[in-house]
């Protein structure tokens, strides 16, 4: 049985962990590898190597630093399909979803190659007579990224290209459920020729995370995961004097107005709600229909969802894969049951799914629950599965109030042909990412990945300019050179 290894100081190393977990293919139940869980000593080794590497890397010209990213981008393109298949085997999503994820990750590498421009400071001459002032950016030091299971390739790439391009040394701690994608990625890091210690991979569970949060030489933490864990990460890291950015949970709403193109809307919402088996922070989980749109949309979304082919994501014809573990499957099915008990109507019930040939997989079929109270459990709890709740509002104003009452603020969308309604929606809704006739309002790499309320803890988000601000310290210099001090020629 393969044992997952760490990559520290430019070398593959065996973990010093005394406890190990299992990496399982969620479509087949096949045991793929063993992963270390207690990586406290591994973190210490990685931080020491990173701190030493930072002393040289921070002074490496930005134009030289990005040459490694250019090589890494080309290697990711060359090994694109191989990485996608590895991702599908350990995560369960379809090949199409895996390819889309990797493409979005590569976009971040491309954007980070613009660091020589993005990292520039500002200068103002003569703030007072003979005195100039300038602001320069300098890397912060050793930073870490703690990433989730649902996007094993993309989310680490929200952070690490910017961190190392800015001159920092970074440690990546992937989810212990899906460590294999990062194993292959770090093979490419090694091939790209990054100096030893600049980028490290440390595997593990909570002990590993705590070691990163508490280590005095780790200056910044980037995290993506559930809201309860994000609160813990944010509080613990901040208490230890670190800067922190935590993308957290979500309960994303989509509003469908009567003037929307129902056929197009149902296809887009289906892709959003059931793509990646609903295991993404931008998945639509509540559809708020307005007025007479309800029955037409309900019938259309049920028909579209029922037609989805569920199975092993390695099959090119499959449109939705399993959820990550049997525990997740059972939790999702129990939550559906509570929704039905609370008065919801399962117009499409995905519980007890059996996929021929993959009886050992963790499958939940697409589920649509009608007549859900906007303030009920399923309308306010992040299910993180292929479940879409339907509720109705009389007006667009009421729909906006429903969204704004949610403690989450990650994303929301509206489907309409009315520019006035769309403008009102984007202006008044309290979510950080907004879609207009878009099911998944995922910002491109050159925009920050926003998020409000309980969906984000921190000030600076991932990607683009926010990433540059997060991974650099601003230094302001005020200087005077009196003429009498100058050498006369």
HULIN-V513704 format. One record per run of one state. SS is the DSSP state (H for helix, E for strand, C for the rest). FROM is the first residue (numbers start at 0). TO is the last residue. Records with the same first field share a line. If there is no record, write none. Layout:
SS = FROM-TO + FROM-TO
This chain:
C = 0-1 + 3-4 + 8-9 + 13-18 + 24-29 + 36-38 + 57-60 + 78-78 + 91-93 + 112-113 + 118-120 + 128-129 + 139-140 + 146-152 + 165-167 + 173-178 + 192-197 + 201-204 + 214-216 + 224-225 + 239-241 + 247-250 + 256-260 + 278-282 + 290-291 + 306-308 + 310-318 + 320-324 + 341-343 + 348-365 + 370-375 + 380-385 + 393-394 + 404-406 + 409-409 + 415-417 + 428-431 + 436-447 + 449-450 + 453-454 + 457-460 + 462-462 + 470-470 + 480-481 + 485-488
E = 2-2 + 5-7 + 10-12 + 19-23 + 30-35 + 121-127 + 130-138 + 141-145 + 168-172 + 198-200 + 217-223 + 242-246 + 251-255 + 283-289 + 309-309 + 319-319 + 344-347 + 366-369 + 386-392 + 407-408 + 410-414 + 432-435 + 448-448 + 451-452 + 455-456 + 461-461 + 471-479
H = 39-56 + 61-77 + 79-90 + 94-111 + 114-117 + 153-164 + 179-191 + 205-213 + 226-238 + 261-277 + 292-305 + 325-340 + 376-379 + 395-403 + 418-427 + 463-469 + 482-484
